[in-house]
Amino acid sequence: MFDSGLYAAGRYAAGKTDYPAWPTEVFLEISNICDLKCAMCPTFSPLNPNRFKNLQAEYRGLMKLEAFDEHLREVLSHANVVHAFGYGEPTIHPNFRQLISQLGRSGVWVDFFTHGMHLSQELCDFLVEEGVGQVTVSFSGATREDYESVYLGGNFERVLEGLKRLEATKKAKGTNYPEIHINSIAFKHHVRELPVFVELMHGVGVSRINLKPLATYDPIPELHQHSSLLSSPEEKDALHAAERRAKELGVELKVSIAPAPDKGKKEAQERQRRHKGKSISDEVIPLMEIPQRAKQAQQKLIFQKGGAPLKERSREREILSPVHETMGLGHKQPSCNEPLSTLYIDLNGNARPCCFANGKHVALGQIREHSGAEIWRSDAFRLLQEQAEQRRYPKALCEMCIKASSYPRIPESRFLETLLMLFSSHPQNLLPWWFLVAFAATTWARLLPWPYRANFLNKVHKSLLWVGLARRRPKGYR
């Protein structure tokens, strides 16, 4: 539970608004390099002619063990959940296990994203014994051809074997953790085979599948016509069949895509809204041609040298201030709650409000220079929170996310989802009183003003977390 003294110390000097004393959710950029070259990734895709420029825009590498100094540990000691990944592959870190162990000693719920290519027996044993809460694997495609056409360098069978191995290890240890989740991207070919994919994932122990929209970019026209809007009759039928099958198998299928209207002007507008650029190519590239196109594009790329040294450029961050332009939400757009609950620390120690925020030019502080308390209670964070309360957000950090409405919509639902994740593999197995606690808390929170609502939910969340953390340990684990 929150310590009342720390909570009081977290109140701002003005005393007019009661913001949360500490972030409850922390993202750590364990790695921003990857050993796959997925076609849809704007940073690592060989289809992107700007790939080397993007790679050189940031200092690339792996988080050092020394990063877990007093400044960072202070934040972790008050957090509920830590996501240990960043925009890279965390399992290639040579000290990945030591990093996860250090997080576990902080008493937080730990999860991470991975492409799933390195789930060896040794790693599976470690994840189960360490009590990691959740592993989310990026995986789209019901066949080897569908998967390997976009996850360039990936191996379909190897990922499936790793998932089976992790599920078998959990059963052998008598625990449901880590839960295995799948993040899937709504390619047209993937949506058409979604019922088959649900069956496939159930067979390897997956408890939840998240279907996310495909973001397309100007420099990668090969994928522009592969994004599903769930608008065609074929796609709608496949989605409904997948939802029915998922319910029968006890797999949670969460679709984070609002189906677009039928063919016409509104569908074109929806496609443009999801596109990260100005122009969309009409050329339809067959899926099986994408690996060959990637190979040809990679041969044409010339490495460009020049510019400021990487280490110097990585530290060039303005601190958010009133001079930075803001943008308001539309009339029907819900507010984003991330500034009240989340702290993202990148590889170089720069702080952002969340994993979605663009951190190329603006930051909220430097964890190597200031303590977690100083950053969270800084003028920059206070400014961000005050702007968010007025439904305005800094363009330098939030523009792309706000335009695409890709931020978390309702804070109450995130709280409830985390509770369900903590106490059961499947929501229908939840004891009624746990549901009543969550329902009562979220209902009461709706009656509170915006910043007080987040503070109340954070307190309840942290109180219940202690029980959840104890329940995720395998039987006989010491």
DRENNUNU-243705 format. One record per residue (C-alpha): residue number from 1; x, y, z. Coordinates in Angstrom, 3 decimals. Layout:
<NUM <X Y Z>>,
...
// end
This chain:
<1 <0.000 0.000 0.000>>,
<2 <1.029 3.597 -0.455>>,
<3 <2.867 5.025 2.531>>,
<4 <0.933 8.051 3.781>>,
<5 <4.116 10.041 4.376>>,
<6 <5.390 9.451 0.852>>,
<7 <1.957 10.194 -0.486>>,
<8 <1.843 13.520 1.358>>,
<9 <5.362 14.338 0.163>>,
<10 <4.234 13.789 -3.411>>,
<11 <1.678 16.586 -3.345>>,
<12 <2.673 19.605 -5.325>>,
<13 <3.497 22.904 -3.651>>,
<14 <0.460 24.602 -5.138>>,
<15 <-1.717 22.111 -3.305>>,
<16 <-4.645 22.595 -5.683>>,
<17 <-4.498 19.219 -7.409>>,
<18 <-3.722 15.893 -5.808>>,
<19 <-1.608 14.000 -8.342>>,
<20 <-0.326 10.445 -7.653>>,
<21 <2.856 10.454 -5.580>>,
<22 <4.590 7.790 -7.706>>,
<23 <4.126 6.105 -11.087>>,
<24 <2.455 2.712 -10.816>>,
<25 <3.641 1.461 -14.202>>,
<26 <7.277 1.600 -15.376>>,
<27 <8.712 0.764 -18.788>>,
<28 <12.435 -0.058 -19.020>>,
<29 <14.120 -0.104 -22.410>>,
<30 <16.192 -3.228 -21.834>>,
<31 <17.154 -3.341 -25.504>>,
<32 <16.588 -1.198 -28.581>>,
<33 <18.263 -3.604 -30.989>>,
<34 <16.696 -6.684 -32.551>>,
<35 <17.881 -9.808 -34.367>>,
<36 <14.821 -9.956 -36.667>>,
<37 <14.045 -7.597 -39.548>>,
<38 <10.266 -7.595 -39.600>>,
<39 <8.781 -6.085 -42.755>>,
<40 <6.397 -3.787 -40.851>>,
<41 <8.949 -2.360 -38.403>>,
<42 <9.892 1.222 -39.346>>,
<43 <13.273 0.901 -37.617>>,
<44 <14.573 -2.525 -38.638>>,
<45 <12.624 -3.353 -41.827>>,
<46 <14.964 -3.851 -44.810>>,
<47 <12.115 -2.538 -46.990>>,
<48 <12.540 0.915 -45.470>>,
<49 <15.050 3.012 -47.466>>,
<50 <15.419 5.240 -44.389>>,
<51 <16.424 2.308 -42.212>>,
<52 <20.036 3.310 -41.571>>,
<53 <19.004 6.891 -40.902>>,
<54 <16.481 5.660 -38.323>>,
<55 <19.051 3.359 -36.761>>,
<56 <21.560 6.190 -36.421>>,
<57 <19.008 8.578 -34.906>>,
<58 <19.388 6.907 -31.510>>,
<59 <22.206 5.348 -29.537>>,
<60 <21.610 1.600 -30.011>>,
<61 <22.515 -1.004 -27.459>>,
<62 <21.513 -2.818 -24.276>>,
<63 <20.698 -1.490 -20.817>>,
<64 <23.599 -1.947 -18.412>>,
<65 <23.289 -3.556 -15.019>>,
<66 <24.693 -0.357 -13.515>>,
<67 <21.483 1.386 -14.604>>,
<68 <19.800 -0.201 -11.576>>,
<69 <21.313 2.363 -9.274>>,
<70 <19.686 4.159 -6.380>>,
<71 <17.792 6.546 -8.685>>,
<72 <16.019 3.764 -10.571>>,
<73 <15.526 1.488 -7.568>>,
<74 <13.655 4.308 -5.857>>,
<75 <11.068 4.274 -8.666>>,
<76 <10.842 0.471 -8.746>>,
<77 <10.216 0.286 -4.997>>,
<78 <6.929 2.145 -5.504>>,
<79 <5.818 0.667 -8.844>>,
<80 <3.180 -2.013 -9.358>>,
<81 <4.112 -3.253 -12.820>>,
<82 <7.383 -3.139 -14.791>>,
<83 <7.502 -3.847 -18.513>>,
<84 <11.051 -4.948 -19.341>>,
<85 <11.552 -4.621 -23.050>>,
<86 <11.618 -1.292 -24.952>>,
<87 <11.711 -1.161 -28.748>>,
<88 <14.032 -4.105 -29.262>>,
<89 <14.397 -7.775 -28.346>>,
<90 <15.141 -8.137 -24.616>>,
<91 <16.086 -11.829 -24.580>>,
<92 <19.258 -11.213 -26.611>>,
<93 <20.643 -9.211 -23.673>>,
<94 <23.557 -11.251 -22.208>>,
<95 <22.463 -10.210 -18.691>>,
<96 <18.724 -10.577 -19.278>>,
<97 <18.268 -13.018 -16.387>>,
<98 <20.137 -10.818 -13.919>>,
<99 <18.002 -7.832 -14.938>>,
<100 <14.765 -9.782 -14.476>>,
<101 <15.984 -11.096 -11.108>>,
<102 <16.700 -7.567 -9.912>>,
<103 <13.198 -6.511 -10.920>>,
<104 <11.722 -9.513 -9.118>>,
<105 <13.470 -8.482 -5.906>>,
<106 <11.647 -5.141 -6.138>>,
<107 <8.341 -6.956 -5.582>>,
<108 <6.712 -5.880 -8.859>>,
<109 <4.710 -7.654 -11.525>>,
<110 <7.205 -8.209 -14.379>>,
<111 <6.375 -8.799 -18.022>>,
<112 <8.083 -8.350 -21.376>>,
<113 <7.539 -8.545 -25.128>>,
<114 <9.565 -10.861 -27.335>>,
<115 <9.561 -12.345 -30.826>>,
<116 <9.813 -15.748 -29.140>>,
<117 <12.826 -17.103 -31.008>>,
<118 <14.940 -17.685 -27.879>>,
<119 <12.615 -19.580 -25.515>>,
<120 <15.110 -22.301 -24.648>>,
<121 <14.463 -24.787 -21.849>>,
<122 <16.904 -22.923 -19.593>>,
<123 <15.113 -19.615 -20.178>>,
<124 <11.680 -21.203 -19.643>>,
<125 <12.832 -22.716 -16.339>>,
<126 <14.139 -19.333 -15.247>>,
<127 <10.957 -17.420 -16.171>>,
<128 <8.763 -19.841 -14.235>>,
<129 <11.012 -20.038 -11.177>>,
<130 <11.460 -16.270 -11.078>>,
<131 <7.692 -15.736 -11.047>>,
<132 <7.528 -13.560 -14.170>>,
<133 <3.902 -12.566 -14.621>>,
<134 <3.473 -12.453 -18.380>>,
<135 <5.320 -13.064 -21.634>>,
<136 <3.839 -11.475 -24.758>>,
<137 <5.014 -12.865 -28.086>>,
<138 <4.712 -10.995 -31.380>>,
<139 <3.248 -13.554 -33.751>>,
<140 <0.986 -13.283 -36.820>>,
<141 <0.208 -16.007 -39.343>>,
<142 <-1.376 -19.449 -39.161>>,
<143 <1.183 -21.044 -41.517>>,
<144 <4.939 -20.968 -41.918>>,
<145 <4.637 -19.106 -45.241>>,
<146 <2.351 -16.419 -43.798>>,
<147 <4.544 -15.880 -40.728>>,
<148 <7.967 -15.927 -42.381>>,
<149 <6.855 -13.596 -45.203>>,
<150 <6.635 -10.691 -42.768>>,
<151 <8.788 -11.737 -39.771>>,
<152 <11.954 -11.713 -41.845>>,
<153 <14.581 -13.924 -40.230>>,
<154 <11.997 -15.613 -38.004>>,
<155 <11.338 -19.353 -37.830>>,
<156 <7.694 -20.406 -37.473>>,
<157 <8.353 -23.843 -35.982>>,
<158 <11.007 -22.571 -33.606>>,
<159 <8.609 -20.044 -32.043>>,
<160 <5.855 -22.655 -31.685>>,
<161 <8.264 -25.096 -30.034>>,
<162 <9.364 -22.388 -27.603>>,
<163 <5.757 -21.651 -26.634>>,
<164 <5.048 -25.354 -26.100>>,
<165 <8.189 -25.602 -23.982>>,
<166 <7.145 -22.696 -21.775>>,
<167 <3.646 -24.117 -21.279>>,
<168 <5.043 -27.570 -20.418>>,
<169 <7.432 -26.014 -17.882>>,
<170 <4.554 -24.169 -16.202>>,
<171 <2.547 -27.381 -15.895>>,
<172 <5.537 -29.268 -14.513>>,
<173 <6.037 -26.563 -11.845>>,
<174 <2.319 -26.381 -11.016>>,
<175 <1.786 -22.699 -11.865>>,
<176 <-0.166 -20.600 -14.371>>,
<177 <2.651 -18.059 -14.702>>,
<178 <3.995 -16.552 -16.776>>,
<179 <0.805 -16.194 -18.766>>,
<180 <1.429 -16.470 -22.496>>,
<181 <-0.108 -13.681 -24.536>>,
<182 <0.140 -13.095 -28.281>>,
<183 <0.266 -9.730 -30.019>>,
<184 <-0.982 -10.227 -33.567>>,
<185 <-1.133 -7.682 -36.359>>,
<186 <-4.217 -7.396 -38.565>>,
<187 <-2.753 -8.239 -41.935>>,
<188 <-5.516 -9.171 -44.382>>,
<189 <-4.123 -12.676 -44.819>>,
<190 <-3.913 -13.132 -41.054>>,
<191 <-7.481 -12.025 -40.379>>,
<192 <-8.805 -14.426 -43.023>>,
<193 <-7.117 -17.336 -41.197>>,
<194 <-7.851 -16.086 -37.678>>,
<195 <-10.051 -19.079 -36.647>>,
<196 <-7.204 -21.448 -37.541>>,
<197 <-4.745 -19.211 -35.694>>,
<198 <-6.873 -19.328 -32.523>>,
<199 <-6.784 -23.144 -32.643>>,
<200 <-3.037 -23.103 -33.185>>,
<201 <-2.376 -20.756 -30.266>>,
<202 <-4.635 -22.701 -27.909>>,
<203 <-2.582 -25.800 -28.669>>,
<204 <0.624 -24.156 -27.388>>,
<205 <-0.809 -22.745 -24.159>>,
<206 <-1.742 -19.192 -25.137>>,
<207 <-4.371 -17.614 -22.855>>,
<208 <-4.892 -14.341 -24.713>>,
<209 <-4.584 -13.049 -28.281>>,
<210 <-4.476 -9.297 -28.917>>,
<211 <-5.307 -8.329 -32.499>>,
<212 <-3.760 -4.937 -33.246>>,
<213 <-4.068 -2.721 -36.340>>,
<214 <-1.241 -2.664 -38.873>>,
<215 <0.365 0.776 -38.963>>,
<216 <1.673 1.561 -42.442>>,
<217 <4.365 4.072 -43.398>>,
<218 <5.164 6.055 -46.529>>,
<219 <8.639 4.461 -47.027>>,
<220 <7.215 0.885 -46.957>>,
<221 <4.571 0.896 -49.749>>,
<222 <4.788 -2.900 -50.061>>,
<223 <2.507 -3.210 -47.012>>,
<224 <0.017 -0.412 -47.706>>,
<225 <-2.622 -2.742 -49.155>>,
<226 <-2.089 -5.531 -46.607>>,
<227 <-3.757 -3.723 -43.693>>,
<228 <-7.131 -5.171 -42.696>>,
<229 <-9.882 -2.738 -41.738>>,
<230 <-12.254 -5.613 -40.874>>,
<231 <-14.603 -4.149 -43.488>>,
<232 <-15.062 -6.913 -46.072>>,
<233 <-17.695 -9.651 -45.550>>,
<234 <-14.938 -12.284 -45.658>>,
<235 <-12.950 -10.579 -42.882>>,
<236 <-16.039 -10.012 -40.733>>,
<237 <-17.072 -13.665 -41.059>>,
<238 <-13.557 -14.826 -40.154>>,
<239 <-13.478 -12.550 -37.104>>,
<240 <-16.852 -13.774 -35.840>>,
<241 <-15.822 -17.411 -36.359>>,
<242 <-12.556 -16.747 -34.468>>,
<243 <-14.431 -15.123 -31.578>>,
<244 <-16.789 -18.098 -31.310>>,
<245 <-13.917 -20.588 -31.393>>,
<246 <-11.894 -18.616 -28.860>>,
<247 <-14.850 -18.653 -26.466>>,
<248 <-15.232 -22.431 -26.855>>,
<249 <-11.527 -22.993 -26.150>>,
<250 <-11.279 -20.535 -23.254>>,
<251 <-8.861 -18.236 -25.101>>,
<252 <-9.409 -14.511 -24.668>>,
<253 <-9.471 -12.755 -28.042>>,
<254 <-9.206 -8.988 -27.752>>,
<255 <-9.626 -6.993 -30.951>>,
<256 <-8.246 -3.453 -30.708>>,
<257 <-9.687 -2.413 -34.060>>,
<258 <-13.020 -0.746 -34.699>>,
<259 <-14.357 -2.254 -37.962>>,
<260 <-14.327 0.335 -40.721>>,
<261 <-17.493 1.161 -42.665>>,
<262 <-18.167 -0.671 -45.913>>,
<263 <-16.332 0.293 -49.080>>,
<264 <-16.406 3.995 -49.794>>,
<265 <-15.150 7.356 -48.657>>,
<266 <-15.314 6.554 -44.918>>,
<267 <-13.192 3.433 -45.352>>,
<268 <-10.568 5.436 -47.237>>,
<269 <-10.566 8.013 -44.438>>,
<270 <-10.102 5.278 -41.842>>,
<271 <-7.176 3.789 -43.789>>,
<272 <-5.570 7.225 -44.022>>,
<273 <-6.044 7.807 -40.276>>,
<274 <-4.115 4.619 -39.484>>,
<275 <-1.382 5.446 -41.989>>,
<276 <1.748 7.154 -40.589>>,
<277 <2.361 9.397 -43.555>>,
<278 <0.742 11.358 -46.364>>,
<279 <0.277 9.067 -49.374>>,
<280 <-0.904 5.454 -49.623>>,
<281 <0.220 3.279 -52.510>>,
<282 <-2.493 1.474 -54.490>>,
<283 <-0.112 -1.239 -55.695>>,
<284 <-0.925 -4.684 -54.316>>,
<285 <2.239 -6.711 -53.651>>,
<286 <1.663 -10.476 -53.203>>,
<287 <2.616 -11.573 -49.698>>,
<288 <5.128 -14.160 -50.893>>,
<289 <7.053 -11.475 -52.825>>,
<290 <7.818 -9.411 -49.734>>,
<291 <10.931 -11.391 -48.610>>,
<292 <12.439 -11.100 -52.104>>,
<293 <11.661 -7.391 -52.247>>,
<294 <13.282 -6.963 -48.850>>,
<295 <16.403 -8.748 -50.057>>,
<296 <16.626 -6.552 -53.151>>,
<297 <16.030 -3.372 -51.155>>,
<298 <18.723 -4.295 -48.646>>,
<299 <21.271 -4.749 -51.424>>,
<300 <20.589 -1.220 -52.665>>,
<301 <21.019 0.473 -49.308>>,
<302 <24.229 2.379 -48.739>>,
<303 <25.321 3.035 -45.179>>,
<304 <25.414 6.768 -44.594>>,
<305 <28.044 8.111 -42.233>>,
<306 <28.088 11.542 -40.697>>,
<307 <26.163 13.606 -38.197>>,
<308 <26.787 14.087 -34.504>>,
<309 <28.392 11.255 -32.524>>,
<310 <25.791 8.740 -31.303>>,
<311 <26.525 9.127 -27.610>>,
<312 <26.314 12.908 -27.831>>,
<313 <23.130 12.848 -29.925>>,
<314 <21.416 10.417 -27.559>>,
<315 <21.698 12.905 -24.691>>,
<316 <20.427 15.920 -26.669>>,
<317 <16.961 16.190 -25.169>>,
<318 <15.057 19.335 -24.389>>,
<319 <13.068 19.199 -21.174>>,
<320 <9.351 19.791 -21.682>>,
<321 <8.380 23.378 -20.882>>,
<322 <5.494 25.802 -21.581>>,
<323 <7.167 26.903 -24.827>>,
<324 <6.348 23.546 -26.439>>,
<325 <3.178 23.586 -28.514>>,
<326 <0.181 21.534 -27.356>>,
<327 <-2.770 19.966 -29.143>>,
<328 <-6.267 19.353 -27.827>>,
<329 <-8.436 16.252 -28.026>>,
<330 <-11.492 16.069 -30.223>>,
<331 <-14.920 16.459 -28.653>>,
<332 <-15.559 12.696 -28.498>>,
<333 <-11.979 11.621 -27.765>>,
<334 <-11.511 10.254 -24.222>>,
<335 <-8.619 11.560 -22.129>>,
<336 <-5.312 9.725 -21.870>>,
<337 <-4.408 8.721 -18.310>>,
<338 <-0.752 7.832 -18.940>>,
<339 <0.744 11.061 -17.479>>,
<340 <-0.758 10.149 -14.096>>,
<341 <0.452 6.565 -13.881>>,
<342 <3.346 5.758 -16.219>>,
<343 <7.077 6.398 -16.495>>,
<344 <9.214 5.205 -19.416>>,
<345 <13.000 5.096 -19.010>>,
<346 <14.908 4.577 -22.234>>,
<347 <18.299 2.985 -22.729>>,
<348 <20.081 6.286 -22.183>>,
<349 <18.167 7.279 -19.046>>,
<350 <15.760 9.749 -20.665>>,
<351 <12.291 9.799 -19.091>>,
<352 <9.046 9.917 -21.060>>,
<353 <5.397 9.680 -19.994>>,
<354 <4.766 6.306 -21.685>>,
<355 <5.968 3.823 -24.306>>,
<356 <3.943 5.546 -27.042>>,
<357 <5.503 8.980 -26.591>>,
<358 <7.946 10.182 -29.208>>,
<359 <11.162 10.768 -27.284>>,
<360 <13.487 11.852 -30.081>>,
<361 <13.646 15.507 -29.106>>,
<362 <11.850 16.103 -25.805>>,
<363 <12.180 14.352 -22.444>>,
<364 <10.855 14.841 -18.923>>,
<365 <14.158 14.250 -17.136>>,
<366 <17.360 12.177 -16.935>>,
<367 <17.434 9.263 -14.478>>,
<368 <21.250 9.305 -14.453>>,
<369 <21.257 12.871 -13.173>>,
<370 <18.137 13.043 -10.993>>,
<371 <16.285 10.722 -8.655>>,
<372 <12.985 9.110 -9.574>>,
<373 <11.186 11.393 -7.129>>,
<374 <12.782 14.503 -8.634>>,
<375 <11.714 13.483 -12.151>>,
<376 <8.170 12.418 -11.251>>,
<377 <7.590 15.609 -9.234>>,
<378 <9.477 17.903 -11.600>>,
<379 <8.079 20.990 -13.292>>,
<380 <8.074 19.082 -16.595>>,
<381 <5.893 16.238 -15.308>>,
<382 <3.672 18.653 -13.433>>,
<383 <3.193 20.682 -16.626>>,
<384 <2.311 17.534 -18.576>>,
<385 <-0.221 16.440 -15.956>>,
<386 <-1.824 19.872 -15.770>>,
<387 <-2.086 20.017 -19.563>>,
<388 <-3.606 16.522 -19.650>>,
<389 <-6.180 17.566 -17.065>>,
<390 <-7.206 20.278 -19.548>>,
<391 <-7.319 17.639 -22.346>>,
<392 <-4.257 19.101 -24.039>>,
<393 <-1.007 17.251 -24.769>>,
<394 <2.457 18.315 -26.040>>,
<395 <2.821 17.799 -29.786>>,
<396 <6.505 16.884 -29.477>>,
<397 <5.585 13.814 -27.391>>,
<398 <1.983 12.941 -28.175>>,
<399 <1.014 14.136 -31.670>>,
<400 <1.174 10.837 -33.551>>,
<401 <-0.589 8.918 -30.801>>,
<402 <-3.393 11.468 -30.366>>,
<403 <-4.029 11.690 -34.115>>,
<404 <-4.352 7.907 -34.413>>,
<405 <-6.289 7.561 -31.106>>,
<406 <-3.886 4.743 -30.246>>,
<407 <-3.447 5.598 -26.555>>,
<408 <-5.154 3.663 -23.716>>,
<409 <-8.729 4.919 -23.656>>,
<410 <-10.235 4.274 -20.227>>,
<411 <-8.055 3.998 -17.094>>,
<412 <-10.711 2.021 -15.207>>,
<413 <-10.681 -0.801 -17.769>>,
<414 <-6.884 -1.114 -17.582>>,
<415 <-7.118 -1.440 -13.824>>,
<416 <-9.776 -4.157 -14.087>>,
<417 <-7.825 -6.040 -16.764>>,
<418 <-4.719 -6.067 -14.576>>,
<419 <-6.729 -7.432 -11.661>>,
<420 <-8.087 -10.224 -13.831>>,
<421 <-4.558 -10.975 -15.041>>,
<422 <-3.222 -11.138 -11.483>>,
<423 <-5.800 -13.482 -10.020>>,
<424 <-6.715 -15.894 -12.796>>,
<425 <-5.669 -17.226 -16.176>>,
<426 <-9.213 -16.670 -17.419>>,
<427 <-11.726 -14.088 -16.160>>,
<428 <-14.574 -16.623 -15.912>>,
<429 <-12.633 -18.521 -13.210>>,
<430 <-12.432 -15.445 -10.988>>,
<431 <-13.954 -15.697 -7.508>>,
<432 <-17.038 -13.429 -7.321>>,
<433 <-15.715 -11.283 -4.483>>,
<434 <-12.644 -10.280 -6.492>>,
<435 <-14.934 -9.173 -9.282>>,
<436 <-17.043 -7.211 -6.817>>,
<437 <-13.934 -5.445 -5.468>>,
<438 <-12.899 -4.407 -8.972>>,
<439 <-16.432 -3.405 -9.935>>,
<440 <-16.959 -1.365 -6.769>>,
<441 <-13.585 0.378 -7.113>>,
<442 <-14.070 1.334 -10.756>>,
<443 <-17.658 2.463 -10.158>>,
<444 <-16.634 4.678 -7.234>>,
<445 <-13.701 6.047 -9.246>>,
<446 <-16.079 7.378 -11.896>>,
<447 <-17.587 9.698 -9.294>>,
<448 <-14.217 11.299 -8.494>>,
<449 <-12.545 14.206 -10.341>>,
<450 <-9.937 13.163 -12.894>>,
<451 <-6.634 13.332 -10.908>>,
<452 <-8.244 12.021 -7.706>>,
<453 <-9.698 9.116 -9.680>>,
<454 <-6.245 7.959 -10.816>>,
<455 <-4.826 8.315 -7.310>>,
<456 <-7.642 6.247 -5.797>>,
<457 <-7.288 3.477 -8.387>>,
<458 <-3.530 3.409 -7.914>>,
<459 <-3.952 2.871 -4.167>>,
<460 <-6.487 0.050 -4.554>>,
<461 <-4.406 -1.515 -7.298>>,
<462 <-1.270 -1.549 -5.165>>,
<463 <-3.100 -2.968 -2.138>>,
<464 <-4.497 -5.909 -4.091>>,
<465 <-1.219 -6.516 -5.893>>,
<466 <0.415 -8.025 -2.810>>,
<467 <-2.030 -10.929 -2.863>>,
<468 <-1.612 -11.368 -6.607>>,
<469 <2.170 -11.489 -6.410>>,
<470 <2.048 -14.263 -3.823>>,
<471 <-0.343 -16.333 -5.945>>,
<472 <1.791 -16.308 -9.092>>,
<473 <4.711 -18.235 -7.512>>,
<474 <4.986 -21.923 -8.463>>,
<475 <4.235 -24.538 -5.858>>,
<476 <7.225 -25.222 -3.613>>,
<477 <9.096 -22.170 -4.860>>,
<478 <11.326 -20.579 -2.239>>,
// end
